[in-house]
């Protein structure tokens, strides 16, 4: 196994000792395990070309679950990860807050081929999560499929169906093989799937209320999804609840890795349309059958239970930092070269509000992801924020967006930057909460 690169601060060491002591005082090794998840990195195939041989890919699969992976908020989950691929890998969780997320670049060495490792993940918040290998894409021989993970609310949400829609982007060579991200896509064809299918069909009965969990599992493209002729009510973004609001023009715009939960009341069959910035295409259909049978009309969607994020942020007393995304000579590096011995992008004391001015100097849209915390997107005048939380943000060429978050989780956390170009490298830095 490769050497761990994590060098804890004195505060982090003391915090770890305190947690261990608390577990011993309680008469055990810590809180009881309430869930188990067996993950496997393995080869797979997808039928991306009708009538032709299936395309070889890699995937992160949950071998312990049939169908969707569903955990619960508050679970302490034992994760057993088996790597059956020829390169070192580790699953990276998107959407979890707090130190239990275990970013492998800062705290864990990746798992070698033909090896198994066990870790404990605390599911601190309900929402739509994602686990994948994108931090290890420099070593991927095939594009790798991510794994959606549902962290259910403590109390059941009133819907008839809860459906994951994983949108993925592929670049196919003329011989039918798929190109991993970070390489020149010359002579390839762009292709999109929902849940691994080039033509996805979702069946529903008339008047069913559907909770659709849209996930942009693509690696580079900002995508817009639309269910034609439907009003789509957004209820959560990036795994965090939002006050329900209608999607603008009925379309959900998602950066790579972003998630959006929406309520849809099935009324009539309609196509799922995807727009990649160049053209719109049909990628699936909602097929509605039967006649409405409800005696009581559906009420407007209610907010999902909160995840204990702060109601207010202290912008006046905030620490403020400028971060140029992917700018040369500013500390950004490929994940394969990352080390916490490099200078952090910024440092903050736990409990402070942090405001980041994110500048995109690139001539194309750049995507930013914050690990360890969710943030608010600030208004242009810094006098308020959008009424939702995010962990991923697409920033247009030459633009600067300001975000704010409460630094609640001590530790060393990653930030990511990647240009929306298939050949562009993924870059990382880190920040410290002390």
C-alpha positions, 0 to 999 in steps of 0.5 A: 500500500502507498504511504499515507500523506495525512499529517494531522495538526495538533488540534486534529490529534487532540480531537482524535484522542478525545473521540477515542477516550469518549468511546472507551468511557462509553464502554466500547469502540464508539457508536454501534454500526447501524448499516453496512455497505459492500462496494466493488471497483470492477470491469463492466459493459454498457450497450451504448450502440444498438446491435453492436458489441457492448462497450467495456467500462469500469464501475463502482458497484454496491454488491450488498444492495439490490437496486438503489443504495439506500441508507438513513440519516444518522447511520454509522455505516461500515463500508467494505471496499474491494478493488478488482481493477488494476490501479489503486482506487478509493471511493470519494463521497460527494454530499457528505459534510464532516470528517467522516467523509474521509477524502482519500487524498488527504486522509487515506491511501487508495486501495491497491489492486486485488485488495479490500479495505474497511472504513466507517462513514457517518451519514450526517445528513439526508439527501442525494449523494454520489460516490465515484473515482473522479479524483483518480481519473489520471490512472483510469484505463476506462471511463468509470461509472459513479454510484448514486447513494440515497440518504433517507430522511428520518421521517418518510417523505410523502411521495408515491415513487422515489426514482434516481436518474443518473445522467452520464456522458460518454465519448465513443471512438469509432471502434466502439471503445469509450475514452476516459476523461482528461484525454483528447476527444478527437474523432469521438462521438458524444453520447448520453445515457440515463441509468445506463440506457441510451433510451430510458423509460420511466413508467408511472400511473396517472396522478402519482407524485414522483420524487426524481433525483437527477444526478449529473454523473458526467465528468465535464459537461454542464447539462440541462434536463427538461421534462417537456410540458411539465412544471418541475418543483425543485425541493433539494439541491446537492443533497440539501433541502430547499424551499420548493420552487419551480425550475426556470422554464421547466429545466434543471441546469446541473454542473458535473457532479451536481444533484437536484431532487424534484417533485413531478405529478404524473399527468401525461406521457412526455419526453426527457430532453437533455441540452449539452449547450450545443443541441437538445436531444431526447434521452428518455420518456415518462410513460403515464398510464391509466386515469387519475384515481385520487379522491383528494387533489395533490397538495403543493409540495412541502419542504423536506426536513432540514439538515441542521445547516445554519439559518444565518451566516455572519457575512460582516464578520466573515473571513474573505479569500480570493481563489482563482480557479485553476490559475497557473502558479497558485497551488492547483495540481493534479490529484496524482501529485497532491500533498498536504505539504503544499500551501493551503488555499486558505485557513480558518478557525472552526466556527467562522463564516468564510466568503470565497471570491471564486474567479474563473480566468479560463475562456470556458466555463469552470466547475468548482466543488467544495468538500466538507461543507455546503455553501450559499451562493451570494447575491452580486452585492453581498447583501444576501444569498440564494435560498438553497445550499450547494457543494458544486458550482459552474462559473462562466468564463471571466466571471467571479462568484462569491460563496459563503459557508460556516466552517463547522468541521475541523480538518483538511478539506479538498477543493476541486476545479475542472474546465468543461473540456473533455481533455482538461485535467482535474485540479485540486487544492486544500483548505484547513479548518482549525 
